[in-house]
Amino acid sequence: MKTKLAGFVSAIILASAMAAAPALATTLGGSTNWNFFSLGGTPPSPGASLATPAYTFQQGTQSLTAYAMQFSSTLGWVGSTASLYIKNGGSAAEQGLGLNNDPYGPNGGYNEIAYPNGIELTGFSGHISSVTIGSLQSGEDFQILGWNNGWTSLDSGSGLPVSQTYSGANLMGYSDLIIWDPNSSASAASGSNDILLESVTTVPEPGTLALLSFGLAAVGFAVSRRRKLKTEA
């Protein structure tokens, strides 16, 4: 009876661990990098429109959704009709996620993020632990906002270097982020015009990691216990 019960428990734990395996495979090292250029299909220069203001990126069982947003002095942040755009400027710092309503640059714009526009990130598993912003020429600004019953400024900066990564513990407490260029006096002539969202890194909830560790330990114990029972029989 004991042998059958142990075998039944082992089978349940093993099945649970196998169900969690796909998620574990996409979070190697406990984190997942979302490189928007590669996830968007690595289009040739100058890039390609995603033809929608909202797009869900997928990696294994995980997902992350980007929304085109626009800041209004009277309404705050509202959804934009601009399409998300995967830009390819040649170098890594010029490859990433932008918007097709960028007014600066030749032929109507560089398809980057320009005031008063932004990109909201939501629907991700766990937390975002770092954000990498590119195309930061001299004088170009960026700001990262986090949602927690209102938008809070988490970080801001300007070029150079052309690519900058922000990571901080305060990112962990927010379910949504907005990345934008807050410079209302931006102009192509001043060099303060537009930026790109290169990538973000997500990490699982601490409770998820603890549960996974417990599950793997339980599997090891169950297998060891089953072998012992077989030997005694």
C-alpha positions in Angstrom: 0.0 0.0 0.0 2.8 2.4 1.0 4.6 1.6 -2.3 1.5 2.3 -4.4 0.8 5.6 -2.5 4.4 6.8 -2.9 4.3 5.9 -6.6 1.1 7.9 -7.0 2.5 11.0 -5.2 5.7 10.8 -7.3 3.7 10.7 -10.5 1.7 13.8 -9.5 4.8 15.8 -8.6 6.6 14.7 -11.7 3.7 15.7 -13.9 3.6 19.1 -12.2 7.3 19.6 -12.8 7.0 18.6 -16.5 4.1 21.2 -16.9 6.4 23.9 -15.5 9.3 22.9 -17.8 8.4 25.1 -20.8 8.2 28.2 -18.6 11.5 27.3 -17.0 13.1 26.9 -20.4 12.2 30.4 -21.4 13.6 32.0 -18.2 17.1 30.6 -18.2 19.0 32.1 -15.3 15.7 33.3 -13.8 15.3 36.1 -16.4 14.1 36.6 -20.0 15.4 39.2 -22.4 13.0 40.8 -24.8 14.9 42.2 -27.7 12.2 43.9 -29.8 14.2 44.0 -33.0 14.7 40.3 -33.1 11.2 39.5 -31.8 9.8 41.8 -34.5 11.4 39.7 -37.2 14.7 41.6 -37.8 13.4 43.5 -40.8 15.9 45.1 -43.3 16.8 48.7 -43.1 15.0 51.1 -42.4 12.6 48.7 -40.7 9.0 47.7 -40.8 5.6 48.7 -39.3 3.8 46.2 -37.1 0.6 47.9 -38.6 -1.1 48.1 -35.2 -0.9 50.3 -32.1 -0.9 47.2 -29.9 1.2 44.1 -30.3 1.9 41.1 -28.1 5.4 39.6 -28.2 5.6 35.9 -27.3 8.5 33.8 -26.0 7.5 30.2 -25.0 4.7 30.5 -22.5 5.4 34.1 -21.7 4.0 37.2 -23.3 4.5 41.0 -23.2 2.3 43.6 -24.8 3.3 47.0 -26.1 0.8 49.8 -26.7 1.3 53.1 -28.6 0.4 55.9 -26.2 0.2 59.7 -26.3 0.4 62.3 -23.5 -2.3 64.9 -23.2 -2.0 67.9 -20.8 -5.7 67.6 -20.0 -6.3 63.8 -20.1 -2.9 62.4 -19.2 -1.8 59.2 -21.0 -4.3 58.0 -23.6 -4.1 55.4 -26.4 -2.6 56.5 -29.7 -3.6 55.4 -33.2 0.1 55.3 -34.2 1.4 52.0 -35.3 4.3 50.3 -33.6 7.4 50.2 -35.7 10.5 47.9 -35.7 13.3 50.2 -36.8 16.6 49.0 -38.3 19.2 51.8 -38.3 22.1 49.4 -38.9 23.8 49.3 -35.5 22.4 47.6 -32.4 21.7 51.0 -30.7 19.5 52.0 -33.7 17.5 48.8 -33.7 14.3 48.5 -31.7 10.7 49.5 -31.1 9.4 52.9 -32.1 6.3 54.6 -33.6 5.4 55.5 -37.1 4.1 59.0 -36.2 7.6 60.4 -35.5 7.7 63.9 -37.1 11.4 64.3 -37.1 13.9 63.1 -39.8 13.7 62.8 -43.6 10.6 61.7 -45.4 8.3 62.2 -42.4 10.4 60.8 -39.6 12.8 58.1 -38.2 9.9 56.0 -36.8 11.2 56.4 -33.3 9.5 57.7 -30.0 9.1 61.5 -30.0 7.2 63.8 -27.7 4.3 63.6 -26.8 4.3 59.9 -27.6 5.3 56.9 -25.6 5.2 53.1 -25.5 3.5 51.3 -22.7 4.6 47.8 -21.7 2.1 45.5 -19.8 0.9 42.0 -19.5 4.3 40.5 -18.7 5.0 37.7 -16.3 6.8 38.7 -13.1 8.5 42.1 -13.2 10.7 44.1 -15.6 14.1 44.4 -14.1 15.9 46.5 -16.7 15.2 48.7 -19.7 17.6 49.5 -22.6 17.0 52.7 -24.6 18.8 53.5 -27.8 19.3 56.2 -30.4 20.3 58.7 -27.7 22.2 61.3 -29.6 23.6 64.3 -27.8 20.7 66.2 -26.3 18.0 63.5 -26.7 16.0 62.7 -23.6 14.2 59.7 -22.2 12.0 59.0 -19.2 10.7 55.8 -17.7 7.3 55.9 -15.9 5.8 53.2 -13.7 2.1 52.6 -12.9 1.0 52.0 -9.3 -2.3 53.8 -8.8 -0.8 56.6 -10.9 2.2 57.2 -13.1 5.5 57.7 -11.2 8.8 58.8 -12.8 11.4 56.0 -12.2 14.3 57.3 -14.3 15.3 59.9 -16.8 18.4 60.8 -18.8 19.8 61.9 -22.1 22.5 60.9 -24.6 25.4 60.1 -24.7 26.1 57.1 -24.7 23.8 56.3 -27.6 22.5 53.1 -25.8 21.7 53.2 -22.1 20.4 50.5 -19.7 18.5 51.3 -16.6 18.0 48.7 -13.9 16.8 49.3 -10.3 14.9 47.7 -7.5 12.1 50.3 -7.9 11.2 48.8 -11.3 10.0 45.7 -9.5 6.9 47.3 -7.9 5.2 48.3 -11.1 2.8 46.4 -13.4 3.1 48.7 -16.3 5.9 50.9 -17.7 5.9 53.8 -20.2 9.0 54.8 -22.1 8.9 58.2 -23.8 10.8 61.4 -24.8 9.5 64.1 -22.4 11.2 67.0 -24.3 8.3 69.2 -25.5 10.7 71.6 -27.2 12.3 68.8 -29.3 13.3 69.6 -32.9 15.3 68.0 -35.5 17.6 71.0 -35.6 18.4 70.8 -31.8 19.2 67.1 -31.9 16.6 66.4 -29.2 14.0 64.6 -31.1 13.4 60.8 -30.7 14.5 57.6 -29.0 14.1 53.8 -29.4 13.1 51.1 -27.0 15.8 48.4 -27.6 14.9 45.7 -25.0 13.7 44.9 -21.5 14.5 42.1 -19.2 11.8 40.3 -17.1 12.2 38.2 -14.0 9.7 35.8 -12.4 7.9 36.7 -9.1 10.0 35.7 -6.1 7.2 33.3 -5.1 7.3 31.6 -8.4 11.0 30.9 -8.1 10.4 29.6 -4.6 7.6 27.3 -5.7 9.7 26.0 -8.6 12.6 25.2 -6.3 10.3 23.4 -3.9 8.8 21.4 -6.8 12.2 20.3 -8.1 13.3 19.3 -4.6 10.0 17.4 -4.1 10.6 15.5 -7.3 14.1 14.5 -6.2 12.8 13.3 -2.9 10.0 11.3 -4.4 12.3 9.6 -6.9 14.7 8.8 -4.1 11.9 7.5 -1.9 10.5 5.3 -4.7 13.9 3.7 -5.4 14.3 3.0 -1.7 10.9 1.3 -1.5 11.7 -0.8 -4.5 14.9 -2.0 -2.9 13.2 -2.9 0.4 10.5 -4.9 -1.5 
